Amino acid sequence: MSVASPQRVGTAAAVLVLASLPVWVGNSYYVNIASQILLWAILALALNILVGYAGLTSLGHAGLFAMAGYTAAMLLGAGHNHLVSDVVAIVVTLATTAVFAVLALRATGIGFLMITLAIGQIQWGIAYRWVGLTNGDNGIVVSTRPAPLSISLAGAGAFYLATLIVFLTAVATMAVFARSPFGAALRGTRDQARRMTALGYNVWLIRFLAILFSGFWSGVAGLLFIYYNQFISPQVVSLTTSAEALLMVISGGSGTLMGPIVGAAIVVVMKNVASAYIERWNLVLGVIFILIISFMPEGLVPGSARLCRAAWRRLPWGQSPTIDDPAGSMRGGLTSRRMREHAP
Amino acid sequence: MSALQIEGLSKSFGGLRVTTDVSLAVQPGERRLIIGPNGAGKTTLFNLITGELRPDGGRIVLFGRDVTHVPARRRAHLGMARTYQIITLFPRDTILRNIILALLGLSPLRWNAFVDLGAQRDLAERASAALARIGLDHIADRPLAQTSYGERRRVEIAMALAQNPKVLLLDEPFAGLSVDERRDVQKLLLAIPREVTVVMIEHNMDVALDLADHITLLHFGKVIVQGTRAEVVADPRTREVYLGF
């Protein structure tokens, strides 16, 4: 409990800072960037359920993200209200995710990756070529943002706060999920699927439910995306989107709650802010990823934590009384890291 | 009624017959040792019994219930537990968490995504008790990656025992252990109550023989000799196939 207390203070402070962001940032351009970070972070967190906790790497999440976006955009275009469109969009996304899961779970590892990639490309093909349904390359315009409880989300600040509420809900559900027995079982299927079966777990069903959970939040992020941009086109369904989401997860640190959020922030900031000053921002983003992978293969968030701990131990006052041999414990840390990497 | 009865079990991998018409019956509370040279099909037999592999023919009956077509995970719920020849644990978790995962496997709580697993006092207490039984409770909170091979072997057996199995299948529990560690594991196995039926594969005859009531000798997937410890050890075919003199 003594650890939880400063953690809670930190969480509360972070929520306050985020909630007051439109006030202290002021400029609506930057508030919009913050909205983008949050909505992409939801997609990255959703993907992290699979990559980080289930050990299943998907390159097809843009398809799930866009399925919700396209469904809602089409229903809105047909004159349905926001509530109906959004609920139906989520249901359709869950149904798609279920098919996606049944097909992809025929394999794990590279096989899983390839099946998800193929499904994502099929969805991209539909968005791009089935012009009668999706309006092809011209995309679909979403003319209005919803007004929940009669609060207009047309302004940058209001939309940001709505996105923040959804984002915090996503973070909270995932924090609860990660600590739950089901979350532990899911991590177990990642580390030792065979053993989990022998212990009485239904590995397939655990993975299936995890993919549904991931698909749900991908769909929610997709809805936020169409309301933010008020437009959706096949570009959203492209492999680039899936790959970017995966980069957010891996660069920030998969299997952690903060990692995908930090990863989303890096990618969105580089794409939007840095690209205004540096023409070859793609190159800079690439270099950043190479640096992260070289020095912190576990990702920016866990990697920074590790480096901070190591630096702290080197300081003369940094030796905590419980560790009588700092060098030895560092060796222990390295060994355990190696074990993790070589764990089947 | 036998605890575990196997009738005419067969399994081939391509053209290679690894299990040929294997039949055996293990009585409740019995300690059965399965021996045989490398490649005799001992581990394959275990994989068939636990359901990790599907047999090509034959039947597996657990306490009178035909489980031949029951999936592996359901067999755990029916009272079957196993250990692996190559230690198969969760290296990122603590010893206690490994045991908790074993307990959770048989609990409906495993589907719950809304509560904190760390706050489940009942599970933690049962896991601690299981660790106390094998004398590892003093290092319960140590990450598995920081334990010795012998400790891991005991954790693996503790995980299986924590599930209160009716039939416990041990695949080479002494493999790779030092003399001291072997003694620890032997003590642990001798302390298993007789309500638990134990089937054990083992190469290490000096420790394993003491634990066995009956022995089954496999060679090229076939049962060559089967009987009480004294009968099998005295049988000339055992010497020929296995003991090598």
Chai-1 contact restraints between the chains, C-beta under 6 A:
chainA,res_idxA,chainB,res_idxB,connection_type,confidence,min_distance_angstrom,max_distance_angstrom,comment,restraint_id
A,F177,B,A113,contact,1.0,0.0,6.0,A-B,restraint_1
A,R179,B,D116,contact,1.0,0.0,6.0,A-B,restraint_2
A,S180,B,A113,contact,1.0,0.0,6.0,A-B,restraint_3
A,S180,B,V115,contact,1.0,0.0,6.0,A-B,restraint_4
A,P181,B,L104,contact,1.0,0.0,6.0,A-B,restraint_5
A,P181,B,L109,contact,1.0,0.0,6.0,A-B,restraint_6
A,P181,B,R110,contact,1.0,0.0,6.0,A-B,restraint_7
A,P181,B,N112,contact,1.0,0.0,6.0,A-B,restraint_8
A,P181,B,L117,contact,1.0,0.0,6.0,A-B,restraint_9
A,F182,B,W111,contact,1.0,0.0,6.0,A-B,restraint_10
A,F182,B,N112,contact,1.0,0.0,6.0,A-B,restraint_11
A,F182,B,A113,contact,1.0,0.0,6.0,A-B,restraint_12
A,A184,B,L117,contact,1.0,0.0,6.0,A-B,restraint_13
A,A185,B,R110,contact,1.0,0.0,6.0,A-B,restraint_14
A,G188,B,L101,contact,1.0,0.0,6.0,A-B,restraint_15
A,D191,B,F90,contact,1.0,0.0,6.0,A-B,restraint_16
A,Q192,B,T88,contact,1.0,0.0,6.0,A-B,restraint_17
A,R195,B,T88,contact,1.0,0.0,6.0,A-B,restraint_18
A,T197,B,A72,contact,1.0,0.0,6.0,A-B,restraint_19
A,T197,B,R73,contact,1.0,0.0,6.0,A-B,restraint_20
A,A198,B,R82,contact,1.0,0.0,6.0,A-B,restraint_21
A,L199,B,A76,contact,1.0,0.0,6.0,A-B,restraint_22
A,L199,B,A102,contact,1.0,0.0,6.0,A-B,restraint_23
A,L199,B,G105,contact,1.0,0.0,6.0,A-B,restraint_24
A,G200,B,R73,contact,1.0,0.0,6.0,A-B,restraint_25
A,G200,B,A76,contact,1.0,0.0,6.0,A-B,restraint_26
A,G200,B,H77,contact,1.0,0.0,6.0,A-B,restraint_27
A,G200,B,G105,contact,1.0,0.0,6.0,A-B,restraint_28
A,G200,B,L106,contact,1.0,0.0,6.0,A-B,restraint_29
A,Y201,B,G105,contact,1.0,0.0,6.0,A-B,restraint_30
A,N202,B,R73,contact,1.0,0.0,6.0,A-B,restraint_31
A,G332,B,Q146,contact,1.0,0.0,6.0,A-B,restraint_32
A,S336,B,A145,contact,1.0,0.0,6.0,A-B,restraint_33
A,M339,B,P91,contact,1.0,0.0,6.0,A-B,restraint_34
A,M339,B,A145,contact,1.0,0.0,6.0,A-B,restraint_35
A,A343,B,P91,contact,1.0,0.0,6.0,A-B,restraint_36
